Amino acid sequence: MDAEEKPSFDAVDFIADVHAVVLRVETPEGRPDRYRRRVYLNLCGAQKALDKARARGLDGEIVLCRLQPVTGR
């Protein structure tokens, strides 16, 4: 491989159809129309965050999502 050549890597193909989880937790004010959202790439991290939120008395849920890149191609 020449110094000018770069390895073939397509970030779009790498990310397409990867699963993630979104944690939705109500805000401390408890307003029904206000939520905090955070994306996790593993279920363990999302579950720990949800457990901590529930320990603080907040309601929340985990939603499984599939990442789909948006490109300018």
C-alpha positions as CSV (number, residue, x, y, z in Angstrom):
1,M,0.0,0.0,0.0
2,D,1.4,3.4,-1.0
3,A,1.7,6.2,1.6
4,E,-1.0,8.0,-0.3
5,E,-3.5,5.1,-0.4
6,K,-6.0,4.8,2.4
7,P,-7.8,1.6,3.5
8,S,-11.2,1.1,2.1
9,F,-13.7,2.0,4.8
10,D,-17.3,3.1,4.2
11,A,-18.7,4.6,7.4
12,V,-22.2,4.5,6.0
13,D,-22.1,0.8,5.4
14,F,-20.5,0.3,8.8
15,I,-23.4,2.1,10.6
16,A,-26.3,1.1,8.5
17,D,-28.8,-1.2,10.4
18,V,-26.8,-1.1,13.6
19,H,-29.1,-1.3,16.6
20,A,-29.1,1.1,19.4
21,V,-31.3,1.8,22.4
22,V,-32.9,5.1,23.3
23,L,-33.6,5.8,27.0
24,R,-36.5,8.2,27.5
25,V,-36.8,9.5,31.0
26,E,-39.3,12.1,32.3
27,T,-37.8,15.4,33.6
28,P,-37.6,15.9,37.3
29,E,-40.3,18.5,37.0
30,G,-42.6,15.7,36.0
31,R,-44.2,17.5,33.0
32,P,-45.8,14.9,30.8
33,D,-44.6,16.7,27.6
34,R,-40.9,16.9,28.7
35,Y,-38.5,14.0,28.4
36,R,-34.7,13.5,28.4
37,R,-33.5,11.2,25.6
38,R,-30.1,9.5,25.4
39,V,-28.8,7.0,22.9
40,Y,-26.8,3.9,24.0
41,L,-25.1,1.3,21.8
42,N,-25.6,-1.4,24.4
43,L,-28.5,-2.5,26.5
44,C,-26.6,-2.8,29.7
45,G,-25.7,0.9,29.8
46,A,-29.3,1.9,29.1
47,Q,-30.7,-0.4,31.7
48,K,-28.3,1.0,34.4
49,A,-29.3,4.5,33.5
50,L,-33.0,3.6,33.7
51,D,-32.5,1.9,37.0
52,K,-30.8,5.0,38.4
53,A,-33.7,7.2,37.1
54,R,-36.3,5.0,38.7
55,A,-34.3,5.1,42.0
56,R,-34.7,8.9,41.8
57,G,-38.5,8.4,41.3
58,L,-38.6,9.2,37.6
59,D,-40.5,7.2,35.0
60,G,-38.8,6.1,31.8
61,E,-38.6,3.4,29.2
62,I,-36.0,1.9,26.8
63,V,-36.8,1.8,23.1
64,L,-34.9,-0.4,20.6
65,C,-33.9,1.5,17.5
66,R,-32.1,0.9,14.2
67,L,-29.6,3.5,13.0
68,Q,-30.0,4.6,9.4
69,P,-27.4,7.0,8.1
70,V,-28.6,10.0,6.0
71,T,-26.1,10.7,3.2
72,G,-25.8,13.3,0.5
73,R,-25.1,10.6,-2.1
